[in-house]
Amino acid sequence: MSERLSFHTASPEAVKAMLALSAYVADCGIERSLAELVKIRASQINGCANCLHMHTADARKAGESEARIYLLTAWRESLLYTPRERAALAWTEALTKLSETNAPDEDYAALAAHFSPKEQVDLTLIINVINSWNRLAVGFRTVHPNDRRAAAKAAA
């Protein structure tokens, strides 16, 4: 795989706006570990290696265990996630797969049971932001950091 273009270089103003929204959601009050789980789950669905690399590392820094990171694709079958986390992960999947799910009422009901109205909006923005980053990285074939290092080593 080769990078199609560097979206950072091609449109720095757009990236600046995305970074501003990313900065807001980073400090919006949603627990950092939960935000990272949401980012990982959306990135798994979207197949974004670059974002998976970044957010699994960030999740570890936020105190997430290897088991919870590894089992995230099967969160529905695992007892390792709290009801609040389950509501957030269901909402993440519903919004990431919006054309398939239409954001079902049962997922919203779970969200509303565990998150205040402000938190619902902020969590939805976290999901929107990671989906936007995923679409930029996957669409323009952003090269995963380990792939860059392997390519540099092979060329040496």
C-alpha positions, 0 to 999 in steps of 0.5 A: 500500500502506498499513501495517496496523498498527505491530507495534512499537507494538502489542506492544513486549514481542514486539519487545523479545524479537525484538530480543534474539534479533537481538542474539544472532545479530548477535554469534554468530560467523557472518561479518557479510557472510554473515549479510547475504547470508542475510538478503537471500536470505530477504527476496527469497524472502519479498518483504520490501521493508523488510528488503531495503532494510535488509540490502542497505545493511548488506551494503554496510557489511560490504564486500559488492560490488554484483555479489554483492548483485545476483546473489544471486537467481542465486547457483547460476549465479554463481562469485562465492560460496564453497562455505561461502556456497553451503551457507548460501544453500542452507540459507536457501532450504531453511528459508525454503521449508520446506513445499516442501523439507522441509530436504533431506539434501543441503542439510544435508550441505553445511551440515555440511561447511562449518559447525561444529555451533554455527555450524549452529545459529547460522546456522539462528537467523539464518534464523529471525530474518529470516524472523520479521522478514519475516513481521512486516513483510510481514504488517503491510505495514510501509512501506519507508523510500523509500515513506514519503519519497515519500509525504511529498514527494507530500503536501507 
